[in-house]
Amino acid sequence: ALVTNPPYGRRLGQGDDLSPLYRALGRLVGSLPEAWRVGILVDDRRLGLRVRSDLVTAFLTDAGGVKVRALVSPGSAES
C-alpha cells in the first residue's frame, strides 16, 4: 500500500499550482503493481483524482482546521 499526505493548497498558501506534483505522483502510482492500494489525504478532490481516477472518499475530517478527505483506491476500506 502507498499512503501519503502530500502538500495541498491551504498548507502552502494561495496561488501555488500543485497540478505538476499530483501528476508526478500519479505517474509513480501508475508504475506500482496492480495489487497495491493507494490512500491520499487532500483538501481538493480534483487534485487527488489526478493521482488515480478511481479513488473514492473513505472519510472527511479536519486537519489543523482544514477540511480534508481521505481518498482510497477501491477495495482499500475492506482490506
N, C-alpha and C positions, 0 to 999 in steps of 0.2 A: 504494500500500500504506500501511496505517497500522500502525505497530509502537509498542507502549507498555509501560512498566514502571510501572504505577500503584501507589500505596501498597497495602500489604497488611498484615494484622493484626499480624504479628510486627515489622514495621518501625515501627508506630505505638504498639503497646502493647495490653494486654488491654482488652477492653470497648468498643473503638471499633467502631461499626456502619458498615461500608463499603458496605452494600447501596445506599444512595442514589447514591453515587459511581459504582458499577458500572452501575446502571440508567441514569444520565445518560450514561455512556459508551456504553451500548447504544443509546440514542436517537440519539446522534451517529453511531455506526456504521451504524445503520439508515437514516440520511439520505444516506449515501455512495452513489455509483454502484455498481451491482451487480458490476461488474468489479473493484472494489477488493478487495484481500486484507487480512486482519487478522491480526496477531500480538500476543499479550499474555503477559506473564510474571506468574504468580500462584503463591501458596502454597496456595490453596484453589480447586480446580477449579470448585466450585459458584459462586463469585463470578465467575470467568471466563465461565461459561455464562450469566450474566446480561447479559453484553455481547452475545453471539451464541450461540444454542443449538447451532449446528452445528460449533463449534470442536472440534478434535481435538488430542491431545497429540503434539507433534513430538519433544520430548525432556524428560528430567528432569535437573536439575543442582543444585549447591549455589550459593547466592549469599550470601556472608558467613555461612556456617554454617546457613543456612535452606534446606531442601529446597523447590525451586520447579520449576514446569513451564512450558514454553513451549506455549501453545495457539495454533493457527493455523487459519485457515479452510481448508476442503477445497480441494485443488489448490495450496496455497501451497508445499508441500515440493517439488513438481515444477517450479515456476516459477523 
